[in-house]
Amino acid sequence: MYLIQLQKDLDEVKELLKKASRKRVHDVLLEEKNKIEKEIKDQQPLKLKPMTSEEERPLPTGYTVKINNYAWDQSDKFVKIYITLNGVQHLPAENVQVHFTERSFDLLVKNLNKKNYAMTFNNLLKPISAESSSWKIKTDMVLILCKKKQEEKWECLTQVEKETKEKEKASYDTSDPSEGLMNLLKKMYAEGDDEMKRSINKAWVESREKQAKDDLPIDI
């Protein structure tokens, strides 16, 4: 339902863009269009992407590479983090270490192709059971299984991610996506000069007239 509302907002912004004749109005609407498109993309299911390779350069043995690429999903009981590391299945088991606390975990992979690989997640969104969490070594991948203390859905992995998303959406009401667009147009109208107000009024009326025509029932 939320994605449908976002798509309707996107269609309406595109219509307003076609009618906008003032550069400032056009630029603001274009920014809003990009913002909605990004939010629609963020709502899509996360797909596992292979870890991008480090820039090729000579590195001393023991050099530690920070892992930034991963994918994750969840079940009722576990949060699952997938880290792609080519050839990791050939390492001795003791070369792959994961340490869990109630709100964090860190991964250390030692001496993989003469490099060490490390990943740390602090301030997890919700508490996990450290003693019931685990990891598995698969072909070219480490799978980390964080056992949820409570069987509830996580919207992201960490508190920082949650706060970042909330800041990005501060001017956009997630309970009613259309309200965010209305607030933006009202702000533009209030701050604009007479010509901008006329442009917004014209674009808005024409957009509403088109929408009304699209919504009319077809007489048979």
Salt bridges, closest charged atoms under 4 A:
GLU12 OE1 - ARG208 NH1 3.56
GLU15 OE2 - LYS18 NZ 3.56
ASP27 OD2 - LYS23 NZ 2.73
ASP27 OD1 - HIS26 ND1 3.79
GLU37 OE2 - LYS33 NZ 3.07
GLU39 OE2 - LYS169 NZ 3.70
ASP42 OD2 - LYS38 NZ 3.08
GLU102 OE2 - LYS149 NZ 2.62
GLU152 OE2 - LYS126 NZ 3.99
GLU168 OE1 - LYS38 NZ 3.95
GLU191 OE2 - LYS187 NZ 3.04
ASP193 OD2 - ARG22 NH2 3.10
GLU195 OE1 - ARG22 NH1 3.35
GLU206 OE1 - LYS19 NZ 3.73
ASP214 OD2 - LYS210 NZ 3.19
